[in-house]
């Protein structure tokens, strides 16, 4: 999928879950902010920076499967993703109804269970109590979610959908290490000494300008909160600049806060295309 934003925009604009491959991906609500930031890192680990050729060659779905099998924290983070983005939660009805043949004790909630079928070469790993499976079929890995088999490529697209859907500033544009270094250095200098507002600060700021109540903001999607705050800031800056131009003979350039001028992403970092090109010659 080339233009992920074009695909999800009709859903995001009206706070609807994105419909993809027969299931729904729900927007994260503001009240779930800390669960989102503390657990969704499981979907954006930089596995290709790990100095292991086998890991680099893996799909992200295969890498995630290995983490979930080996690490309880990773597994718990995955459960949060299932709950918030897909509405899949633990259910007693989805627990395996028999005991561990070795310990003769019930299998634990969230335990990864390998299911065997002597008549099939397909290997299945069932997440006990969640009804979710990882499937290995002909050396390829799939995720079975809400009865739908998801390929590794589709899972990559799901990750992009989730972050574009919920993070107003998210950008996964491919960039070289040198380009990323210049971008990071620029914003590090620009934001030096500034305090980044936390989610409480953002809600208080919005409440002060709109009259919206905190319980109303808590039910809004995270992306809406960030975009609303950005719009309020643009409107205030426009009013200040417009007032300045009325009082001063030397005018400042004003960007309308609704109909904005088209700018390339990161255009502020590089004054023009030639400067951008020269930096990487």
Secondary structure per residue as TSV (DSSP state, phi and psi in degrees):
chain	resnum	aa	ss	phi	psi
A	1	X	-	360.0	114.8
A	2	X	-	-78.0	-52.9
A	3	X	-	-103.5	86.9
A	4	X	H	-66.6	-36.4
A	5	X	H	-68.5	-40.2
A	6	X	H	-60.1	-36.1
A	7	X	H	-68.8	-42.5
A	8	X	H	-92.1	-13.3
A	9	X	H	-54.9	-43.5
A	10	X	H	-60.9	-26.3
A	11	X	H	-84.5	-45.8
A	12	X	H	-63.8	-37.9
A	13	X	T	-58.4	-30.7
A	14	X	T	-116.2	20.9
A	15	X	T	59.7	31.0
A	16	X	-	-93.9	152.1
A	17	X	-	-65.9	142.2
A	18	X	E	-76.0	128.6
A	19	X	E	-94.1	120.3
A	20	X	E	-142.4	123.7
A	21	X	T	51.3	37.5
A	22	X	T	89.3	2.3
A	23	X	E	-136.5	171.8
A	24	X	E	-109.2	139.7
A	25	X	E	-112.5	112.7
A	26	X	-	-85.5	144.0
A	27	X	-	-70.5	147.5
A	28	X	-	-78.8	129.7
A	29	X	B	-82.9	154.6
A	30	X	G	-58.3	-35.7
A	31	X	G	-64.6	-16.9
A	32	X	G	-102.4	17.1
A	33	X	H	-52.3	-50.6
A	34	X	H	-70.2	-32.1
A	35	X	H	-64.6	-36.9
A	36	X	H	-65.4	-54.8
A	37	X	H	-69.3	-28.4
A	38	X	H	-84.8	-17.1
A	39	X	H	-121.3	-26.5
A	40	X	G	-75.8	-4.0
A	41	X	G	-59.6	-22.5
A	42	X	G	-61.1	-20.0
A	43	X	G	-97.4	-2.5
A	44	X	S	-135.5	31.9
A	45	X	-	-70.2	140.8
A	46	X	-	-88.5	74.6
A	47	X	G	-63.9	-28.4
A	48	X	G	-73.5	-6.6
A	49	X	G	-91.7	-3.9
A	50	X	S	-78.3	124.9
A	51	X	S	-74.9	62.6
A	52	X	-	-143.3	113.0
A	53	X	H	-61.3	-32.3
A	54	X	H	-66.5	-41.3
A	55	X	H	-68.0	-41.3
A	56	X	H	-60.7	-38.1
A	57	X	H	-78.6	-13.4
A	58	X	S	-70.5	152.1
A	59	X	-	-72.9	162.4
A	60	X	H	-66.5	-33.5
A	61	X	H	-63.5	-41.6
A	62	X	H	-65.8	-41.2
A	63	X	H	-63.0	-43.4
A	64	X	H	-63.2	-40.7
A	65	X	H	-58.2	-44.7
A	66	X	H	-62.0	-41.6
A	67	X	H	-62.9	-44.7
A	68	X	H	-64.1	-37.2
A	69	X	H	-67.2	-36.5
A	70	X	H	-98.5	-23.9
A	71	X	-	-125.8	120.5
A	72	X	H	-67.1	-37.5
A	73	X	H	-62.3	-41.9
A	74	X	H	-63.3	-40.5
A	75	X	H	-63.9	-42.6
A	76	X	H	-65.3	-36.9
A	77	X	H	-64.8	-38.8
A	78	X	H	-63.4	-36.3
A	79	X	H	-63.2	-36.3
A	80	X	H	-66.1	-40.7
A	81	X	H	-60.2	-45.1
A	82	X	H	-59.6	-42.1
A	83	X	H	-69.6	-51.9
A	84	X	H	-76.2	-41.7
A	85	X	H	-90.4	-26.6
A	86	X	H	-122.6	-3.1
A	87	X	-	67.9	22.9
A	88	X	-	-101.0	116.9
A	89	X	-	-123.7	168.3
A	90	X	-	-59.9	139.1
A	91	X	-	-137.9	129.1
A	92	X	G	-59.3	-30.5
A	93	X	G	-67.4	-19.9
A	94	X	G	-97.6	7.5
A	95	X	S	-75.4	141.3
A	96	X	-	-62.6	128.2
A	97	X	S	-83.1	11.6
A	98	X	S	-129.4	167.1
A	99	X	B	-90.0	162.5
A	100	X	-	-63.2	122.2
A	101	X	T	-65.0	-18.4
A	102	X	T	-86.8	-47.6
A	103	X	T	-95.3	-15.3
A	104	X	-	61.4	24.6
A	105	X	S	-113.0	155.1
A	106	X	B	-60.1	144.0
A	107	X	-	-65.8	146.8
A	108	X	-	-78.2	155.7
A	109	X	T	-60.5	129.1
A	110	X	T	79.8	2.8
A	111	X	-	-71.1	141.8
A	112	X	E	-84.7	118.2
A	113	X	E	-115.5	127.4
A	114	X	E	-85.5	123.3
A	115	X	E	-99.2	132.4
A	116	X	-	-109.6	143.2
A	117	X	-	-139.5	109.6
A	118	X	T	-64.4	-16.2
A	119	X	T	-96.3	6.5
A	120	X	-	-141.9	145.6
A	121	X	-	-89.5	-3.2
A	122	X	-	-73.7	131.3
A	123	X	E	-105.0	132.1
A	124	X	E	-121.7	137.1
A	125	X	E	-119.2	114.6
A	126	X	E	-100.1	130.5
A	127	X	E	-88.0	107.6
A	128	X	T	-60.1	123.8
A	129	X	T	91.8	-4.0
A	130	X	T	-118.3	-16.0
A	131	X	T	70.3	17.6
A	132	X	E	-106.2	141.2
A	133	X	E	-131.5	146.6
A	134	X	E	-102.6	131.7
A	135	X	E	-120.9	131.8
A	136	X	E	-112.0	114.0
A	137	X	E	-133.4	116.4
A	138	X	T	56.2	44.1
A	139	X	T	66.8	15.0
A	140	X	E	-116.4	145.1
A	141	X	E	-106.0	141.5
A	142	X	E	-132.9	158.6
A	143	X	E	-114.7	125.5
A	144	X	E	-97.1	112.2
A	145	X	E	-129.7	121.1
A	146	X	T	52.6	37.5
A	147	X	T	80.4	1.5
A	148	X	E	-107.6	131.5
A	149	X	E	-85.9	122.4
A	150	X	E	-108.5	128.7
A	151	X	-	-80.9	169.4
A	152	X	H	-62.7	-38.7
A	153	X	H	-66.3	-42.9
A	154	X	H	-64.1	-35.4
A	155	X	H	-65.5	-37.4
A	156	X	H	-59.7	-40.4
A	157	X	H	-68.2	-36.6
A	158	X	H	-62.1	-41.6
A	159	X	H	-60.1	-45.0
A	160	X	H	-63.4	-42.3
A	161	X	H	-59.1	-46.9
A	162	X	H	-59.7	-45.0
A	163	X	H	-77.2	-36.6
A	164	X	H	-68.0	-32.9
A	165	X	H	-68.0	-32.0
A	166	X	H	-116.6	-18.9
A	167	X	-	-113.9	106.9
A	168	X	T	-60.0	-31.0
A	169	X	T	-97.9	5.8
A	170	X	-	-66.3	138.3
A	171	X	-	-150.1	123.0
A	172	X	-	-114.8	27.3
A	173	X	-	-58.5	127.4
A	174	X	-	-61.0	134.9
A	175	X	-	-146.9	149.8
A	176	X	-	-69.9	164.4
A	177	X	H	-61.8	-38.4
A	178	X	H	-66.8	-42.6
A	179	X	H	-63.0	-45.9
A	180	X	H	-62.1	-37.7
A	181	X	H	-62.4	-44.1
A	182	X	H	-63.6	-43.7
A	183	X	H	-60.7	-48.9
A	184	X	H	-62.4	-41.3
A	185	X	H	-65.3	-40.7
A	186	X	H	-61.4	-50.9
A	187	X	H	-71.9	-25.9
A	188	X	H	-65.1	-41.9
A	189	X	H	-71.5	-42.0
A	190	X	H	-62.7	-38.6
A	191	X	T	-96.3	8.0
A	192	X	T	-61.0	129.4
A	193	X	T	84.4	-5.0
A	194	X	-	-91.9	146.1
A	195	X	-	-100.4	119.8
A	196	X	-	-73.6	125.9
A	197	X	-	-66.9	138.8
A	198	X	-	-85.4	-178.0
A	199	X	H	-65.3	-34.0
A	200	X	H	-65.8	-43.9
A	201	X	H	-57.8	-44.4
A	202	X	H	-62.2	-43.7
A	203	X	H	-65.9	-41.7
A	204	X	H	-62.5	-42.1
A	205	X	H	-60.8	-44.7
A	206	X	H	-65.4	-42.3
A	207	X	H	-60.7	-37.2
A	208	X	H	-68.2	-24.2
A	209	X	H	-104.6	-17.0
A	210	X	H	-120.5	-24.3
A	211	X	-	85.6	-0.6
A	212	X	-	-65.3	148.0
A	213	X	-	-94.1	156.5
A	214	X	H	-61.2	-39.2
A	215	X	H	-64.9	-29.4
A	216	X	H	-71.3	-42.3
A	217	X	H	-65.2	-36.4
A	218	X	H	-61.7	-27.7
A	219	X	T	-89.6	-5.3
A	220	X	S	-82.5	152.1
A	221	X	B	-62.1	148.0
A	222	X	H	-55.4	-42.8
A	223	X	H	-61.3	-37.2
A	224	X	H	-63.3	-39.2
A	225	X	H	-61.2	-47.6
A	226	X	H	-66.2	-39.9
A	227	X	H	-70.9	-36.9
A	228	X	H	-63.1	-44.5
A	229	X	H	-63.9	-40.9
A	230	X	H	-63.4	-39.5
A	231	X	H	-66.5	-41.5
A	232	X	H	-60.9	-43.6
A	233	X	H	-63.6	-42.8
A	234	X	H	-62.4	-41.0
A	235	X	H	-64.9	-43.2
A	236	X	H	-65.2	-44.5
A	237	X	H	-62.0	-36.9
A	238	X	H	-64.6	-44.6
A	239	X	H	-62.2	-40.7
A	240	X	H	-64.9	-46.4
A	241	X	H	-65.6	-39.4
A	242	X	H	-64.6	-42.3
A	243	X	H	-63.2	-41.5
A	244	X	H	-59.2	-44.3
A	245	X	H	-66.2	-28.5
A	246	X	H	-71.7	-28.7
A	247	X	H	-98.1	-20.8
A	248	X	-	-114.5	149.3
A	249	X	S	-78.3	-32.5
A	250	X	S	-85.5	112.5
A	251	X	-	-88.7	153.2
A	252	X	-	-109.5	150.3
A	253	X	-	-71.4	129.2
A	254	X	-	-113.2	128.5
A	255	X	-	-97.6	118.9
A	256	X	-	-55.5	139.7
A	257	X	S	-80.7	-7.3
A	258	X	S	-109.8	-57.0
A	259	X	S	-98.1	96.8
A	260	X	-	-94.8	154.7
A	261	X	-	-70.1	143.3
A	262	X	-	-73.5	126.8
A	263	X	-	-132.6	141.6
A	264	X	-	-70.9	146.5
A	265	X	T	-60.5	137.0
A	266	X	T	69.8	15.1
A	267	X	T	-63.1	-28.7
A	268	X	T	-69.8	-22.8
A	269	X	T	-71.9	-37.8
A	270	X	S	-118.4	127.6
A	271	X	S	-66.2	-28.8
A	272	X	S	-160.1	173.1
A	273	X	H	-64.5	-34.6
A	274	X	H	-64.7	-43.3
A	275	X	H	-62.1	-40.7
A	276	X	H	-63.1	-43.6
A	277	X	H	-66.2	-41.5
A	278	X	H	-64.3	-29.1
A	279	X	T	-66.2	-22.1
A	280	X	T	-118.4	16.9
A	281	X	-	-77.3	360.0
